[in-house]
Amino acid sequence: MHTRNEVLRHLAALGCYREVLAIDAFVEEKDAAHHEHVNRALVRNVERGPTADSMQRLPPPAAPEVVLLGRSNVGKSSLANALLGRRALAPASPVPGRTRRFCFYDVDVPQTAGFRLVDVPGAGFAVDNVTQALEGKSAGSAVGKVDSWRSLVLRYLDVRESLRVVLQLVDARRCLDATLPEADLATLETVAASEAIKSGRAAHVLVLTKGDKLSSAEAARAVESLKAAAAGVYGGASPSVILTAATARPPVGRLDAWRAVLSGLGYLSSE
C-alpha cells in the first residue's frame, strides 16, 4: 500500500495540483515531505521576468497577473518567496523600500496557463523613482509620496487588463486595535474603488503578514479587525482574509493564499 507522501509525490509529478490540494485539506499532521510534494504540484518552474520603473515601461499583458500590494516592509518579498517555494527569488530586506520597480515573476502552474506575480513598490518609501516616472515630477513630503503611490496603484489596477488577483498585504501587528491604520485603510479603499474590482475582473484578497509575531488570541483579533474594516469599505461582506507567517518553517497560511490565488485565476473552478 502506498503511503500518503508517496501518493502526493506521484500526483505532484503528474502536476495534479487540484488533487494534491484536496488531500492536503484533510491532513492535520504534515511533515516536511508533505509540504515539498504540495509545492512541487503547484509550481513547476519560476523565472524572473521583466522589471519596469514606470507605467509606460510595463511589459505587454501576457499571462494573468497576481499583484502584491502593501506598505514598505510589510513582507511582500517574503510572501512571494514562500508562495513560490524559493528562498531568495524576490530579494527581501529588513530595510524598508528595497522594491523600487515593478518586478514580474513568471510562474508555471501545471495544466494551466500559469500566471505572473507582480511585486509593486511599497507605499511610504521607495516611491520617488516610480512617482517621478509616472508624473514627471519629484515627490515632496511623505504624505505626497503616499498620495502619489495611491495614484500609481489605482492607475495600474484600472488599466491592467491582465490583472486577476490583488493580494493586499497588511502587517498583522497593526490590526490589533479596532481602527485600521490610516495607510492600510486608504489602500483598502483604493483597491475597492478600482475598476478591476468594481468590474469583477479581479479578486481582492487581504493577507495578514507576520502572524508569527502574535499570540493566537492576538492573531484572531487581527483577523476580525481587518474583516470589520473591509466590510465597512465594501458595505457588507468582506473579501477573504488570510493569516500568514511567510518566514516560519513551514510557512503559515501559504496554501490558504494559494487557494485564493488559484480560485481568483479560475484554476480551481469545477470542470
Summary of the structure (lengths in Angstrom):
residues: 271
radius of gyration: 18.3
end to end distance: 30.0
largest distance: 66.9
contacts: 885
relative contact order: 0.13
helix: 45%
strand: 18%
